[in-house]
Structures are given as structure tokens and as C-alpha cells.
Amino acid sequence: MQTIMNNGEKNVAVLIDAENISPDYISLIMDEANRQGNVAYKNIYADWSETRLAKWKEKCIEFSLTQIQQYSVVSGKNTSDFALVIDAMDILYRDKINCYVLVSSDSDFTRLVNRLRQGGAYVVGMGESKTPRSLTNACHAFAYLDKISKTTKKAKKSTTKKKKSDTVSGMATLDEIIEDVKDIIVSIADEYGWAYWSNTNNLLMKKQPSFDPRNYGFNGKGLAFFIDNGFETKKVGLDVFIRYAGKQSEETLSE
């Protein structure tokens, strides 16, 4: 996925049509939302009385998503669309939100996207490759979750260990933290694998707010912690860069 880097951090509203998107994509969705800026809203819409949404309910707890209930008055009709549209417009007029991450493959949201853009908002769409062009072309940027998911899995297949959290405390394991940092660096690094440390650290804290080196027996700051765990750094002027030590550079950063 191409990351849209912003000069100033945006206030972001994530609006997910749960009846139209698989819960398997939630990690990709939230990673992109965090790269866009400060996530103020994480709303997900569905008729939660439906048993088929059980897996989504688990993800809502894990990722602290706000479940918006909309009962289906007519069988087979996705009435949660209306609740999403109403909330989007309320947020546009009420709060200082300048970026929307709209997650759906439903072309019915095309008019909403156009209206949000008219209101001055930046709109990132996310859905599957079946999404009609009317919706993808309406957004400032659109990410195909099924394509990105396949690419990510192939890239990690031979090197990534399965991530597991501490089932007692919920604390992320050291392996999970390391893999998260590697993923973040890949998403924002230059062609030689170097990423700004400040951006890397900011995205890590959004993904793992409870991260503290002391939780892993390290009495020091974050940068030193990662140097001690397989990463290397370089300073250029006042800027500090980081990359995974397994990535060999073909060119030294110029001072």
C-alpha cells in the first residue's frame, strides 16, 4: 500500500461497513488509518444481532472499535449504510475531522465520498478488488485490501514468526513488537531501508500504546532498546534514521 504522508497530522474518522468487509483485514485497515494521522473515531456499522458477525465482534474488542447497531428492518437489506452516512455527515459538521477512512466495497457510498470532499475532507477508501470504479475514483486514494493482504503474506511467509500475545496480561510479546517495527519501517522507508525514527516510533505507539522497554527487562529508552534487538541507526544532521540490521545498504546516507 502506498502511504500518504502528510505535512501536518490529520484528525481521522474510520468508518467501517462490517456487513461488506471481512474482519481479516482489520489490522491493515488500522495500520493505514494510523499512518494518516490521529484516529479520533473508530466506528463499525452492522446489525450485531446477526450470528455471522461473531468474528467481527472479537475484532471490535481487540481493536477498541465502537459498534454501531442498526437493525435490518427488511430482510436482505443492508440498513447499516444509512447509519454510516448519517454519522459521517454529523462528524463533518460537528467535529474537526479532516480525513475519513471509509471501508466498504459498496458503490452506494460514492455520493457520500463526493459530499465529504466538497466539505473539505480528505477521503481514503478501502475495499476489495470487486469495488466499482465509481467509488474508487471518487476517493483521493483507494486501497484494495484483498490484493494488499496477499502481497503482505507473501513478503512475510519465509521470515515472520507467528505473533502471539500474552494470554494472561494481554501484553504484546517481544517478537510481536519487533515484527511490528519491521513492518512499520518497510511501509515508510526509503529504497535503502532507512526510516525516520520519529515517524517509526509514533506509528508504533499508535499500534502498541502500552509499549514500554521496561516491560521487556530493558532499563533504557526506546531507540536503545531496538538497537539492542537487531536494528541499526544513523544520524544525519539532527535527523535519526532506523532500519532492520538484516537489510544491507547499497549506499551510505550523505551528510
Secondary structure as a PSIPRED ss2 file (coil, helix, strand):
# PSIPRED VFORMAT (PSIPRED V4.0)

   1 M C   1.000  0.000  0.000
   2 Q C   1.000  0.000  0.000
   3 T C   1.000  0.000  0.000
   4 I C   1.000  0.000  0.000
   5 M C   1.000  0.000  0.000
   6 N C   1.000  0.000  0.000
   7 N C   1.000  0.000  0.000
   8 G C   1.000  0.000  0.000
   9 E C   1.000  0.000  0.000
  10 K E   0.000  0.000  1.000
  11 N E   0.000  0.000  1.000
  12 V E   0.000  0.000  1.000
  13 A E   0.000  0.000  1.000
  14 V E   0.000  0.000  1.000
  15 L E   0.000  0.000  1.000
  16 I E   0.000  0.000  1.000
  17 D E   0.000  0.000  1.000
  18 A C   1.000  0.000  0.000
  19 E C   1.000  0.000  0.000
  20 N C   1.000  0.000  0.000
  21 I C   1.000  0.000  0.000
  22 S C   1.000  0.000  0.000
  23 P H   0.000  1.000  0.000
  24 D H   0.000  1.000  0.000
  25 Y H   0.000  1.000  0.000
  26 I H   0.000  1.000  0.000
  27 S H   0.000  1.000  0.000
  28 L H   0.000  1.000  0.000
  29 I H   0.000  1.000  0.000
  30 M H   0.000  1.000  0.000
  31 D H   0.000  1.000  0.000
  32 E H   0.000  1.000  0.000
  33 A H   0.000  1.000  0.000
  34 N H   0.000  1.000  0.000
  35 R H   0.000  1.000  0.000
  36 Q H   0.000  1.000  0.000
  37 G E   0.000  0.000  1.000
  38 N E   0.000  0.000  1.000
  39 V E   0.000  0.000  1.000
  40 A E   0.000  0.000  1.000
  41 Y E   0.000  0.000  1.000
  42 K E   0.000  0.000  1.000
  43 N E   0.000  0.000  1.000
  44 I E   0.000  0.000  1.000
  45 Y E   0.000  0.000  1.000
  46 A E   0.000  0.000  1.000
  47 D C   1.000  0.000  0.000
  48 W C   1.000  0.000  0.000
  49 S C   1.000  0.000  0.000
  50 E C   1.000  0.000  0.000
  51 T H   0.000  1.000  0.000
  52 R H   0.000  1.000  0.000
  53 L H   0.000  1.000  0.000
  54 A H   0.000  1.000  0.000
  55 K H   0.000  1.000  0.000
  56 W H   0.000  1.000  0.000
  57 K H   0.000  1.000  0.000
  58 E H   0.000  1.000  0.000
  59 K H   0.000  1.000  0.000
  60 C H   0.000  1.000  0.000
  61 I H   0.000  1.000  0.000
  62 E H   0.000  1.000  0.000
  63 F C   1.000  0.000  0.000
  64 S C   1.000  0.000  0.000
  65 L C   1.000  0.000  0.000
  66 T E   0.000  0.000  1.000
  67 Q E   0.000  0.000  1.000
  68 I E   0.000  0.000  1.000
  69 Q E   0.000  0.000  1.000
  70 Q C   1.000  0.000  0.000
  71 Y C   1.000  0.000  0.000
  72 S C   1.000  0.000  0.000
  73 V C   1.000  0.000  0.000
  74 V C   1.000  0.000  0.000
  75 S C   1.000  0.000  0.000
  76 G C   1.000  0.000  0.000
  77 K C   1.000  0.000  0.000
  78 N C   1.000  0.000  0.000
  79 T C   1.000  0.000  0.000
  80 S H   0.000  1.000  0.000
  81 D H   0.000  1.000  0.000
  82 F H   0.000  1.000  0.000
  83 A H   0.000  1.000  0.000
  84 L H   0.000  1.000  0.000
  85 V H   0.000  1.000  0.000
  86 I H   0.000  1.000  0.000
  87 D H   0.000  1.000  0.000
  88 A H   0.000  1.000  0.000
  89 M H   0.000  1.000  0.000
  90 D H   0.000  1.000  0.000
  91 I H   0.000  1.000  0.000
  92 L H   0.000  1.000  0.000
  93 Y H   0.000  1.000  0.000
  94 R H   0.000  1.000  0.000
  95 D C   1.000  0.000  0.000
  96 K C   1.000  0.000  0.000
  97 I C   1.000  0.000  0.000
  98 N C   1.000  0.000  0.000
  99 C E   0.000  0.000  1.000
 100 Y E   0.000  0.000  1.000
 101 V E   0.000  0.000  1.000
 102 L E   0.000  0.000  1.000
 103 V E   0.000  0.000  1.000
 104 S C   1.000  0.000  0.000
 105 S C   1.000  0.000  0.000
 106 D C   1.000  0.000  0.000
 107 S H   0.000  1.000  0.000
 108 D H   0.000  1.000  0.000
 109 F H   0.000  1.000  0.000
 110 T H   0.000  1.000  0.000
 111 R H   0.000  1.000  0.000
 112 L H   0.000  1.000  0.000
 113 V H   0.000  1.000  0.000
 114 N H   0.000  1.000  0.000
 115 R H   0.000  1.000  0.000
 116 L H   0.000  1.000  0.000
 117 R H   0.000  1.000  0.000
 118 Q H   0.000  1.000  0.000
 119 G C   1.000  0.000  0.000
 120 G C   1.000  0.000  0.000
 121 A C   1.000  0.000  0.000
 122 Y E   0.000  0.000  1.000
 123 V E   0.000  0.000  1.000
 124 V E   0.000  0.000  1.000
 125 G E   0.000  0.000  1.000
 126 M E   0.000  0.000  1.000
 127 G E   0.000  0.000  1.000
 128 E C   1.000  0.000  0.000
 129 S C   1.000  0.000  0.000
 130 K C   1.000  0.000  0.000
 131 T C   1.000  0.000  0.000
 132 P C   1.000  0.000  0.000
 133 R H   0.000  1.000  0.000
 134 S H   0.000  1.000  0.000
 135 L H   0.000  1.000  0.000
 136 T H   0.000  1.000  0.000
 137 N C   1.000  0.000  0.000
 138 A C   1.000  0.000  0.000
 139 C C   1.000  0.000  0.000
 140 H C   1.000  0.000  0.000
 141 A E   0.000  0.000  1.000
 142 F E   0.000  0.000  1.000
 143 A E   0.000  0.000  1.000
 144 Y E   0.000  0.000  1.000
 145 L H   0.000  1.000  0.000
 146 D H   0.000  1.000  0.000
 147 K H   0.000  1.000  0.000
 148 I H   0.000  1.000  0.000
 149 S H   0.000  1.000  0.000
 150 K H   0.000  1.000  0.000
 151 T H   0.000  1.000  0.000
 152 T H   0.000  1.000  0.000
 153 K H   0.000  1.000  0.000
 154 K H   0.000  1.000  0.000
 155 A H   0.000  1.000  0.000
 156 K H   0.000  1.000  0.000
 157 K C   1.000  0.000  0.000
 158 S C   1.000  0.000  0.000
 159 T C   1.000  0.000  0.000
 160 T C   1.000  0.000  0.000
 161 K C   1.000  0.000  0.000
 162 K C   1.000  0.000  0.000
 163 K C   1.000  0.000  0.000
 164 K C   1.000  0.000  0.000
 165 S E   0.000  0.000  1.000
 166 D C   1.000  0.000  0.000
 167 T C   1.000  0.000  0.000
 168 V C   1.000  0.000  0.000
 169 S C   1.000  0.000  0.000
 170 G C   1.000  0.000  0.000
 171 M C   1.000  0.000  0.000
 172 A E   0.000  0.000  1.000
 173 T C   1.000  0.000  0.000
 174 L H   0.000  1.000  0.000
 175 D H   0.000  1.000  0.000
 176 E H   0.000  1.000  0.000
 177 I H   0.000  1.000  0.000
 178 I H   0.000  1.000  0.000
 179 E H   0.000  1.000  0.000
 180 D H   0.000  1.000  0.000
 181 V H   0.000  1.000  0.000
 182 K H   0.000  1.000  0.000
 183 D H   0.000  1.000  0.000
 184 I H   0.000  1.000  0.000
 185 I H   0.000  1.000  0.000
 186 V H   0.000  1.000  0.000
 187 S H   0.000  1.000  0.000
 188 I H   0.000  1.000  0.000
 189 A C   1.000  0.000  0.000
 190 D C   1.000  0.000  0.000
 191 E C   1.000  0.000  0.000
 192 Y C   1.000  0.000  0.000
 193 G C   1.000  0.000  0.000
 194 W C   1.000  0.000  0.000
 195 A E   0.000  0.000  1.000
 196 Y E   0.000  0.000  1.000
 197 W H   0.000  1.000  0.000
 198 S H   0.000  1.000  0.000
 199 N H   0.000  1.000  0.000
 200 T H   0.000  1.000  0.000
 201 N H   0.000  1.000  0.000
 202 N H   0.000  1.000  0.000
 203 L H   0.000  1.000  0.000
 204 L H   0.000  1.000  0.000
 205 M H   0.000  1.000  0.000
 206 K H   0.000  1.000  0.000
 207 K H   0.000  1.000  0.000
 208 Q C   1.000  0.000  0.000
 209 P C   1.000  0.000  0.000
 210 S C   1.000  0.000  0.000
 211 F C   1.000  0.000  0.000
 212 D C   1.000  0.000  0.000
 213 P H   0.000  1.000  0.000
 214 R H   0.000  1.000  0.000
 215 N H   0.000  1.000  0.000
 216 Y H   0.000  1.000  0.000
 217 G C   1.000  0.000  0.000
 218 F C   1.000  0.000  0.000
 219 N C   1.000  0.000  0.000
 220 G C   1.000  0.000  0.000
 221 K C   1.000  0.000  0.000
 222 G H   0.000  1.000  0.000
 223 L H   0.000  1.000  0.000
 224 A H   0.000  1.000  0.000
 225 F H   0.000  1.000  0.000
 226 F H   0.000  1.000  0.000
 227 I H   0.000  1.000  0.000
 228 D C   1.000  0.000  0.000
 229 N C   1.000  0.000  0.000
 230 G C   1.000  0.000  0.000
 231 F E   0.000  0.000  1.000
 232 E E   0.000  0.000  1.000
 233 T E   0.000  0.000  1.000
 234 K E   0.000  0.000  1.000
 235 K E   0.000  0.000  1.000
 236 V E   0.000  0.000  1.000
 237 G C   1.000  0.000  0.000
 238 L C   1.000  0.000  0.000
 239 D E   0.000  0.000  1.000
 240 V E   0.000  0.000  1.000
 241 F E   0.000  0.000  1.000
 242 I E   0.000  0.000  1.000
 243 R E   0.000  0.000  1.000
 244 Y E   0.000  0.000  1.000
 245 A C   1.000  0.000  0.000
 246 G C   1.000  0.000  0.000
 247 K C   1.000  0.000  0.000
 248 Q C   1.000  0.000  0.000
 249 S C   1.000  0.000  0.000
 250 E C   1.000  0.000  0.000
 251 E C   1.000  0.000  0.000
 252 T C   1.000  0.000  0.000
 253 L C   1.000  0.000  0.000
 254 S C   1.000  0.000  0.000
 255 E C   1.000  0.000  0.000
